[in-house]
Amino acid sequence: MKKIKNRERNILKRFFVNEKEDERIKLMMRKTGITNFGSVAKFKNQIQGL
């Protein structure tokens, strides 16, 4: 991964989902028009107050 100085989030996290979760993520992305999963993950964390 390319090093970027002063990156707010500098730790990469990867995780597994099952087929049902994957379909829900894809559906939410289609409904909102978001094409980048990283944006979805950050937005979901903000909603849940994490």
C-alpha positions as CSV (number, residue, x, y, z in Angstrom):
1,M,0.0,0.0,0.0
2,K,1.2,3.5,-0.8
3,K,2.5,5.5,2.1
4,I,0.7,8.8,2.6
5,K,1.9,11.2,5.2
6,N,-0.6,12.5,7.7
7,R,-3.1,9.8,6.8
8,E,-5.9,10.0,9.4
9,R,-6.5,6.2,9.2
10,N,-3.2,4.4,8.8
11,I,-4.2,0.9,9.8
12,L,-5.6,-1.4,7.1
13,K,-8.4,-3.8,8.2
14,R,-9.8,-6.7,6.1
15,F,-12.6,-9.1,7.1
16,F,-14.8,-11.8,5.7
17,V,-18.5,-11.7,5.2
18,N,-21.0,-14.4,4.2
19,E,-23.1,-14.4,1.1
20,K,-26.1,-12.8,2.8
21,E,-24.0,-10.0,4.3
22,D,-22.3,-9.4,0.9
23,E,-25.7,-9.0,-0.8
24,R,-26.9,-6.6,1.8
25,I,-23.7,-4.5,1.4
26,K,-24.1,-4.5,-2.4
27,L,-27.8,-3.5,-2.1
28,M,-27.0,-0.7,0.3
29,M,-24.2,0.6,-2.1
30,R,-26.6,0.5,-5.1
31,K,-29.3,2.3,-3.2
32,T,-27.0,5.1,-2.0
33,G,-24.9,5.3,-5.1
34,I,-21.7,4.6,-3.2
35,T,-19.1,2.7,-5.3
36,N,-16.3,2.5,-2.8
37,F,-16.7,-0.1,0.0
38,G,-14.2,1.8,2.2
39,S,-16.6,4.7,2.2
40,V,-19.5,2.4,3.2
41,A,-17.5,0.9,6.1
42,K,-16.5,4.3,7.5
43,F,-20.1,5.7,7.1
44,K,-21.6,2.6,8.9
45,N,-19.1,3.0,11.8
46,Q,-20.1,6.7,12.1
47,I,-23.7,5.8,12.3
48,Q,-23.2,3.2,15.0
49,G,-21.0,5.6,17.0
50,L,-17.8,3.5,16.8
